[in-house]
Amino acid sequence: MSTLEANAGHHHDEGSYLSGPPGMIARIWQWASTVDHKKIGVMYLFAVLFMFFLGGMAAIGVRYELLDPIRTQTTEFVNAAGDIETVTVTTGESLKELMGGMFADGVSGSQIYNRIFTLHGAIMVFMFIIPAIPAALGNFLLPIMLGAKDVAFPRLNLLSWYIYVVGCLFGVFSILLGGVDTGWTFYTPYSTTTDADHWRVVLMVMAAFILGFSSILTGLNFVVTVHKLRAPGMGWFDMPLMIWALYATAIIQVLATPVVGITLLLLIFERVMHIGIFDPSLGGDPVLYQHFFWFYSHPVVYVMILPGMGIISEVISVNARKHIFGYRAIAFSSLGIAGVSFLVWGHHIFTAMGELAAILFSGLTFLVAIPTAIKIFNWVATLYKGSIVINTAMIYALMFLFTFSIGGLTGLPLATLATDLHLHDSYYVVAHFHYTMMGGTVIAFMAGLHHWWPKMFGKMYSEKGAMLGAALVFIGFNLTFFTQFFLGTQGMPRRYANYVDEFQTLHQISSVGSLVLLLGFLVHLFVFVQSILSGDKASANPWGGLTLEWEVESPPIEHNFHKEPILKHGPYDFDSVVPPHWDPKDYPLPEKGNKH
């Protein structure tokens, strides 16, 4: 797909999408009322990064608490009157000491810990990871990569942004009222019985409910855009693999999200109106909630990871200067993952179901490893004998292959019934989940952010500074979470603020790792800010990619293309389009080679 040929017609001189009218008020209104997919993508980007910061600070709070266990010591002594008195002293309540009077309802250190890890999970899942790549990078890139001027429904796109903001405000308001202690899954009976002030729980559940609508509208927009707005000459198998990943993701968003929306609404009805749905005392079934929740939440795991896989396909192919190995296999594996994801929700609740159901879900769970492994093998085969260029995006892509493979392989014991019974609800699950979600989605997000940053903002960043940040992220991430595999196999349960002394050293290593991880992200923040303020101007194609976004200016004009693009070769035809020993300074690429 790639080289751009201009159709005959008048050339329109347009400024960058970042340019705007003079005056602060006019500029703010322009952004607040825009239907430009690029501006909406940038607004999503800064919003999800802010939520990432909030969720990250909650994670640091969790690791701070776990530096030492909470211990309650009871001491008896004889007072001056000769009576025996008992004194109870609680030590190790680090979060309670740190936060002072933040929680006015006099809760214990363990309860504060419950609220902080709930806050971390809810923000990271619903407000950061789910929208991060599709809504931010996807919104910016999908129309340009298709050769379109915008998404199919621009006003609907703006509406989805405002729905996302409203959902986040509900969540933040719940936090300001004191937070909730249900866990991010809002499992019953925790979510129907805990906290005397039930409105906090209702607000947080309502936040997740509202955010679901934003996800549905974005997915619907992407499906229609891919079907209807591809450039002339772009067939289904001329699309970049990033588009295939976003398309598969959008299908999951449209089909799975309504299930969790209805589930959360039923939870609110039960909490507020005492209707028996999930509460056994009212004639409900708590396991029913788990089935409803995971029927959505396992597919949504792939809403998180599939766009990241699309990013890795783009970054590896461009920086290996090589046609992606097994294009169609990767494309169909994205759809395969989307399909299988609806059949494996039961593996989250093996301990809450019968033996036959558990065996069936265990067998189905192993199926999802097949399309995932196809992608890993194809990426490695693409690297084989490639002319590999090392930059920050490529470092993150290679990091993804390492961390996500660990996440995938450590999932196999959890899919096996005999080992899952031992590892269920232990720190092993925490480590596996983070190697999949952070080692997969967040690492891929960082690869994509560095890969397309020059295109989005027209500025280059410091490669040395970015590589330093990447190194710190890699070291900090593995220090934080690899130790948790050992904690889990030795019996440390998840969600506990208290633990036996034998686990303290591993917890301390994990907590130190979280600080290294934080430092890495702060380095990236500095590099990106410095890039916007004083970075060198980016060329149209700094990395030498062949997909359509590298054919437009950096940053793009408001309508993306001056003239309608026509495709003359495929997205990964480096062998026929790029000369040997090609260098980015040689751009523009010579037009040679035919569309495959």
C-alpha positions in Angstrom: 0.0 0.0 0.0 2.0 3.1 0.3 3.5 5.6 -2.1 1.2 8.5 -2.6 0.3 9.6 -6.1 -1.6 12.9 -6.4 -4.9 13.0 -8.2 -5.3 15.9 -10.6 -7.0 18.8 -8.9 -6.4 22.1 -7.2 -3.8 22.2 -4.4 -5.1 23.6 -1.1 -2.6 25.4 1.1 -3.5 24.4 4.7 -1.7 24.9 7.9 -0.9 22.3 10.5 -3.7 20.9 12.5 -1.9 22.3 15.6 -2.2 25.9 14.2 -5.2 27.9 15.3 -6.8 31.4 15.7 -5.0 34.0 17.8 -6.2 34.4 21.4 -6.3 31.9 24.2 -10.1 31.8 24.4 -10.5 31.2 20.7 -7.9 28.5 20.7 -9.5 26.7 23.7 -12.9 26.8 22.0 -11.4 25.5 18.8 -10.1 22.5 20.5 -13.2 22.0 22.7 -15.5 22.0 19.7 -13.3 20.3 17.1 -14.3 17.3 15.1 -10.8 16.7 13.8 -9.8 13.2 14.6 -6.1 14.3 15.2 -7.1 16.9 17.9 -9.4 14.4 19.6 -6.6 11.9 19.6 -4.2 14.3 21.2 -6.8 15.3 23.8 -7.3 11.6 24.6 -3.5 11.2 24.8 -3.0 13.9 27.4 -6.1 12.7 29.4 -5.0 9.1 29.5 -1.4 10.1 30.4 -2.8 12.1 33.3 -4.9 9.1 34.5 -1.8 7.0 34.1 0.0 9.3 36.5 -2.8 9.1 39.0 -3.0 5.3 38.8 0.8 5.1 39.0 0.9 7.2 42.2 -1.7 4.7 43.7 0.6 1.9 42.7 3.5 3.6 44.4 1.3 3.9 47.5 0.6 0.1 47.4 4.3 -0.7 47.1 5.1 1.8 49.9 2.7 0.0 52.2 4.2 -3.4 51.4 7.7 -2.4 52.4 6.9 -3.8 55.8 4.0 -5.9 57.1 1.3 -4.6 59.4 1.7 -6.1 62.8 -0.6 -5.9 65.8 1.2 -6.4 69.1 -0.5 -6.8 72.4 1.5 -6.1 75.6 0.3 -6.6 79.2 1.9 -4.6 82.1 1.1 -3.8 85.7 0.3 -0.1 86.3 1.0 2.0 89.4 -2.2 0.9 91.1 -1.2 -2.8 90.7 -3.8 -3.5 88.0 -3.0 -5.4 84.8 -3.4 -3.3 81.7 -3.4 -4.3 78.0 -1.9 -2.1 75.3 -2.4 -2.9 71.6 0.0 -1.3 69.2 -0.3 -1.5 65.4 2.9 -1.1 63.4 3.7 -0.9 59.7 0.6 1.1 58.7 2.7 3.2 56.3 -0.1 4.5 54.1 -2.1 5.7 57.1 0.9 7.6 58.4 1.7 9.0 55.0 -1.8 10.2 54.3 -2.5 11.7 57.7 -6.0 13.1 57.8 -6.9 12.4 54.1 -9.5 9.9 55.2 -11.8 11.5 57.7 -13.9 8.4 58.5 -11.2 6.9 60.8 -10.4 3.8 58.8 -7.6 1.5 59.5 -4.3 1.2 57.6 -5.6 -2.1 56.0 -8.8 -0.4 54.8 -6.8 2.5 53.3 -4.6 -0.1 51.5 -7.8 -1.7 50.1 -9.0 1.7 48.8 -5.6 2.5 47.2 -5.2 -0.8 45.3 -8.9 -0.5 44.2 -8.1 3.0 43.0 -5.0 1.8 41.2 -6.8 -1.0 39.4 -10.0 1.0 38.4 -8.0 3.9 37.0 -5.4 1.8 35.2 -8.0 -0.5 33.6 -11.0 1.6 32.8 -9.4 5.1 32.4 -6.0 4.3 31.0 -5.2 0.9 29.4 -8.6 0.4 27.6 -8.7 3.8 25.9 -4.9 4.5 25.7 -4.0 3.0 22.3 -7.4 2.9 20.4 -8.7 6.3 21.5 -5.4 8.2 21.6 -3.1 6.7 18.9 -5.9 5.0 17.0 -7.9 8.1 16.7 -4.9 10.0 15.4 -3.6 7.4 13.0 -6.5 5.2 11.7 -7.9 7.7 9.1 -4.5 8.8 7.9 -3.3 5.2 7.5 -6.5 4.5 5.5 -6.0 7.6 3.3 -9.2 9.3 4.7 -9.8 12.8 5.8 -11.4 11.8 9.1 -13.3 9.0 10.8 -16.8 8.1 9.5 -18.7 10.0 12.2 -16.6 13.0 13.4 -19.3 14.4 15.7 -19.8 11.0 17.3 -16.0 10.9 17.9 -16.2 14.2 19.8 -19.1 12.9 21.8 -17.1 9.8 22.8 -14.4 12.1 24.1 -16.8 14.1 26.3 -18.3 10.8 27.6 -14.8 9.7 28.5 -14.2 13.0 30.4 -17.5 12.7 32.3 -16.8 9.1 33.2 -13.3 10.1 34.6 -14.9 12.9 36.6 -17.3 10.5 38.2 -14.4 8.3 39.2 -12.3 11.2 40.5 -15.3 12.5 42.5 -15.7 9.1 44.1 -12.0 9.3 45.0 -12.3 12.8 46.6 -15.2 11.5 48.7 -12.8 8.9 50.2 -12.6 6.1 47.6 -13.9 2.6 47.5 -12.5 -0.7 48.8 -14.2 -3.3 46.6 -11.3 -4.1 44.3 -11.3 -2.9 40.6 -13.6 -5.8 39.6 -16.4 -4.6 41.9 -17.0 -8.2 43.0 -20.1 -9.0 44.9 -20.6 -9.1 47.9 -17.9 -6.5 48.4 -19.6 -4.0 46.1 -23.0 -4.5 47.6 -22.2 -4.6 51.3 -18.9 -2.7 52.0 -18.7 1.0 52.9 -21.5 2.7 54.9 -21.4 5.6 52.4 -22.6 3.5 49.5 -22.6 6.5 47.1 -18.9 6.3 46.7 -19.3 2.8 45.3 -22.2 3.9 43.1 -20.1 6.8 41.7 -17.1 4.6 40.9 -19.3 1.9 39.3 -21.2 4.6 37.4 -17.8 5.9 36.1 -17.0 2.5 34.6 -20.5 2.3 33.1 -20.2 5.7 31.5 -16.7 5.0 30.1 -18.2 1.9 28.4 -20.3 4.1 26.2 -17.2 6.0 25.0 -15.6 2.7 24.2 -18.6 1.5 22.2 -18.9 4.7 20.2 -15.2 4.7 19.3 -15.4 1.0 18.3 -18.4 1.7 16.1 -16.7 4.6 14.4 -13.6 2.6 13.7 -15.5 -0.4 12.1 -17.4 1.9 9.7 -14.3 3.9 8.9 -12.4 0.8 8.0 -15.2 -0.5 5.8 -16.1 2.7 4.0 -13.2 5.1 3.9 -10.2 3.2 2.6 -8.3 5.1 -0.1 -8.7 4.1 -3.8 -6.7 0.9 -4.4 -6.6 -0.2 -0.8 -8.1 -3.6 -0.5 -8.4 -5.5 2.8 -5.0 -7.0 2.5 -3.4 -3.7 1.6 -4.1 -2.3 5.0 -1.4 -1.9 7.6 -1.5 -4.4 10.4 -2.1 -1.6 12.8 -5.5 -1.1 11.1 -6.3 -4.9 11.4 -5.5 -4.7 15.1 -7.7 -1.7 15.7 -10.5 -3.3 13.6 -10.5 -6.5 15.7 -10.4 -4.3 18.8 -13.4 -2.3 17.7 -15.4 -5.5 17.1 -14.7 -6.6 20.7 -15.6 -3.1 22.0 -18.9 -3.0 20.2 -20.0 -6.6 21.1 -18.6 -7.0 24.7 -18.9 -3.6 26.3 -22.8 -3.6 26.5 -22.5 -6.8 28.7 -20.5 -5.1 31.4 -22.7 -1.9 31.1 -25.8 -3.9 31.9 -24.0 -5.8 34.7 -22.8 -2.6 36.4 -26.3 -1.1 36.1 -27.8 -4.2 37.8 -25.1 -3.7 40.5 -26.2 -0.1 41.1 -29.9 -1.2 41.2 -29.1 -3.8 43.8 -27.0 -1.4 45.9 -29.5 1.5 45.8 -32.9 -0.3 45.6 -32.0 -3.6 47.3 -33.3 -5.7 44.4 -32.0 -9.3 44.7 -29.8 -10.0 41.7 -26.3 -10.9 43.1 -26.9 -10.8 46.9 -27.9 -14.2 48.3 -29.7 -12.6 51.2 -32.1 -11.1 48.7 -32.3 -14.2 46.5 -29.5 -13.3 44.2 -26.4 -15.2 43.0 -22.9 -13.7 43.5 -21.3 -16.1 41.0 -23.6 -14.7 38.4 -21.9 -11.3 38.7 -18.5 -13.0 38.1 -19.8 -14.7 34.9 -21.3 -11.4 33.6 -18.2 -9.4 34.5 -15.6 -11.7 33.0 -17.7 -12.3 29.8 -16.8 -8.7 29.1 -13.5 -8.4 30.9 -11.7 -11.2 29.3 -12.4 -9.9 25.8 -11.4 -6.5 27.0 -8.0 -7.9 27.9 -7.6 -8.1 24.1 -9.0 -4.6 23.7 -5.9 -3.7 25.7 -3.4 -5.9 24.0 -4.5 -6.2 20.3 -3.8 -2.5 19.4 -0.4 -2.9 21.1 0.3 -5.9 18.8 -0.6 -3.7 15.9 2.0 -1.2 17.0 4.7 -3.8 17.3 4.0 -5.1 13.7 4.6 -1.5 12.4 7.6 -0.7 14.5 9.5 -4.0 13.8 8.8 -4.0 10.1 10.0 -0.3 9.7 13.1 -0.7 11.8 14.0 -4.1 10.4 13.6 -2.6 6.8 11.9 -5.8 5.9 8.5 -7.0 4.7 6.5 -8.3 7.6 6.7 -12.1 7.7 3.2 -13.8 7.3 1.1 -10.7 6.8 -2.2 -12.6 6.4 -1.4 -14.9 9.3 -1.0 -11.9 11.6 -4.1 -10.2 10.2 -6.3 -13.3 10.7 -4.7 -14.0 14.1 -6.0 -10.6 15.2 -9.5 -11.7 14.3 -8.9 -15.2 15.8 -7.9 -13.7 19.1 -11.0 -11.5 19.0 -13.2 -14.5 18.4 -11.6 -16.9 21.0 -11.7 -14.1 23.6 -15.4 -14.5 24.0 -15.1 -18.2 24.9 -12.6 -18.2 27.7 -14.0 -16.0 30.5 -14.5 -18.9 32.8 -10.8 -19.4 33.4 -10.9 -16.4 35.8 -13.3 -18.3 38.1 -12.2 -22.0 38.0 -12.6 -22.1 41.8 -16.2 -21.0 41.5 -17.5 -23.5 39.0 -18.1 -27.2 38.6 -15.5 -29.7 37.3 -16.9 -30.2 33.8 -17.2 -26.5 33.1 -13.7 -25.9 34.5 -12.3 -28.6 32.2 -14.0 -27.1 29.1 -12.8 -23.6 29.9 -9.3 -24.9 30.6 -9.2 -26.5 27.1 -10.6 -23.4 25.4 -8.0 -21.2 27.2 -5.1 -23.0 25.6 -6.6 -22.2 22.2 -5.9 -18.4 22.6 -2.2 -19.2 22.8 -2.2 -20.3 19.1 -3.0 -16.9 17.4 -0.9 -15.1 20.0 2.1 -17.4 19.3 1.6 -16.9 15.5 2.3 -13.2 16.0 5.4 -13.8 18.2 6.9 -16.2 15.7 6.2 -13.9 12.8 7.7 -10.9 14.5 10.9 -12.9 15.3 11.0 -14.1 11.7 10.7 -10.5 10.5 13.7 -9.6 12.5 15.7 -12.5 11.1 18.2 -11.2 8.6 16.7 -7.7 8.7 18.7 -4.5 8.5 17.8 -3.6 12.0 17.9 0.0 13.1 18.0 0.6 16.9 16.0 3.5 18.2 13.8 4.0 21.2 10.7 2.6 19.5 12.6 -0.4 18.4 14.0 -0.9 21.9 10.5 -0.9 23.3 9.3 -3.3 20.6 12.1 -5.8 21.5 11.3 -5.3 25.2 7.7 -6.2 24.3 8.8 -9.5 22.8 10.6 -10.4 26.0 8.1 -9.2 28.6 4.9 -10.2 26.8 6.3 -13.7 26.1 6.9 -14.1 29.8 3.3 -12.9 30.4 1.9 -15.4 27.9 4.0 -18.4 29.1 3.2 -17.8 32.7 -0.5 -17.9 31.8 -0.3 -21.5 30.9 0.0 -22.7 34.6 -3.1 -20.6 35.3 -5.0 -22.3 32.5 -4.1 -25.7 34.0 -6.6 -26.7 36.6 -4.2 -28.5 39.0 -1.7 -25.6 39.2 -4.4 -22.8 39.1 -5.9 -24.1 42.4 -2.6 -23.4 44.1 -1.8 -20.1 42.3 -5.3 -18.6 42.2 -5.5 -15.2 44.0 -1.8 -15.3 44.7 0.9 -12.8 43.7 1.7 -15.1 40.8 -1.5 -13.9 39.2 -0.6 -10.3 39.9 2.8 -10.8 38.2 1.3 -12.6 35.2 -1.4 -9.9 34.8 1.2 -7.1 34.9 3.5 -8.9 32.5 0.6 -9.1 30.1 -1.0 -5.7 30.6 2.0 -3.5 31.4 4.7 -5.7 29.8 2.4 -6.0 26.8 0.0 -3.0 26.4 2.0 -0.2 28.2 5.3 -1.2 26.6 3.7 -1.3 23.2 2.1 2.0 23.9 5.5 3.5 24.7 6.8 2.0 21.4 4.0 3.6 19.5 4.3 6.9 21.2 8.0 7.2 20.3 7.4 5.9 16.8 4.6 8.4 15.9 5.6 11.3 18.2 7.4 13.2 15.4 4.3 12.8 13.2 1.9 14.0 15.9 3.8 17.0 17.0 6.3 17.7 14.2 9.2 17.6 16.7 12.0 15.1 17.2 13.0 14.0 20.7 16.4 13.2 22.3 17.1 9.6 21.5 19.7 9.4 24.2 17.3 10.6 26.9 14.5 8.4 25.6 16.8 5.3 25.6 17.8 6.1 29.2 14.2 6.2 30.1 13.5 2.9 28.3 16.4 1.2 30.2 15.1 2.4 33.5 11.5 1.3 32.7 12.8 -2.2 31.7 14.9 -2.6 34.8 12.3 -1.2 37.1 9.4 -3.2 35.6 11.2 -6.6 35.9 12.5 -5.8 39.4 8.9 -4.9 40.5 7.0 -7.9 39.0 9.4 -10.8 38.4 9.9 -11.1 42.2 6.1 -11.4 42.5 6.2 -14.8 40.7 8.3 -16.1 43.6 6.0 -14.5 46.1 3.0 -16.2 44.5 4.5 -19.6 44.2 5.5 -19.4 47.9 2.0 -18.6 49.0 1.7 -14.8 49.3 -2.0 -14.0 48.6 -2.9 -10.9 46.5 -4.7 -7.9 48.0 -3.2 -8.4 51.5 -1.5 -5.6 53.4 -0.2 -8.0 56.0 2.2 -10.9 55.4 4.7 -13.1 57.2 8.3 -12.0 57.7 9.6 -14.5 55.1 8.1 -12.4 52.3 9.5 -9.0 53.4 12.8 -9.1 51.3 11.0 -9.9 48.1 8.4 -7.2 48.8 11.1 -4.7 49.4 12.9 -5.6 46.1 9.6 -5.1 44.3 9.0 -1.8 46.0 12.4 -0.5 45.0 11.8 -1.6 41.5 8.6 0.5 41.4 10.6 3.6 42.2 13.1 2.8 39.4 10.0 2.3 37.1 8.7 5.7 38.2 12.0 7.3 37.5 12.0 5.9 34.0 8.6 7.4 33.2 9.7 10.8 34.6 12.7 10.7 32.3 10.3 10.1 29.4 8.2 13.0 30.5 11.2 15.3 30.6 12.2 14.1 27.1 8.8 14.7 25.6 8.4 18.2 27.2 11.9 19.1 26.0 10.9 17.9 22.5 7.8 20.1 22.3 9.7 23.2 23.7 12.9 22.9 21.7 13.1 19.7 19.7 14.3 19.7 16.1 11.7 19.9 13.4 10.7 16.4 12.2 10.8 15.5 8.5 7.7 13.8 6.9 9.3 10.4 7.3 12.0 10.3 9.9 12.0 6.4 10.2 11.5 5.4 6.6 8.0 3.9 6.8 5.9 3.0 3.8 2.4 3.4 5.3 0.4 6.5 4.4 0.9 8.5 7.6 4.6 8.9 6.5 3.5 10.5 3.2 1.8 13.5 4.9 3.5 16.4 6.6 4.7 16.4 10.2 2.4 17.5 11.8 -0.3 16.8 9.3 -2.6 19.5 7.8 -6.2 19.6 9.1 -7.6 17.4 6.4 -4.5 15.1 6.3 -3.9 15.0 2.5 -3.7 17.9 0.0 -5.0 15.5 -2.6 -6.6 12.1 -2.5 -4.0 9.4 -2.1 -3.7 6.5 -4.5 -1.8 3.4 -3.5 1.0 2.0 -5.6 2.6 -0.6 -3.3 2.0 -2.5 -0.1 2.7 -1.2 3.5 5.7 -3.4 4.0 7.2 -3.6 0.5 10.7 -2.6 1.6 12.4 -5.1 -0.6 11.0 -3.6 -3.8 10.7 0.1 -2.8 13.7 0.8 -0.5 17.2 0.6 -2.0 19.9 -1.3 -0.2 21.6 0.6 2.7 18.8 3.2 2.6 19.2 6.1 5.0 16.4 8.4 6.2 18.3 11.4 4.9 17.8 10.1 1.4 14.1 10.8 1.5 11.8 11.1 -0.4 11.8 7.5 -1.5 12.2 6.7 -5.2 9.0 5.5 -6.8 9.7 2.0 -7.9 8.1 -1.4 -7.4 4.6 -2.4 -8.0 1.7 -2.9 -5.7 1.8 -6.5 -4.6 
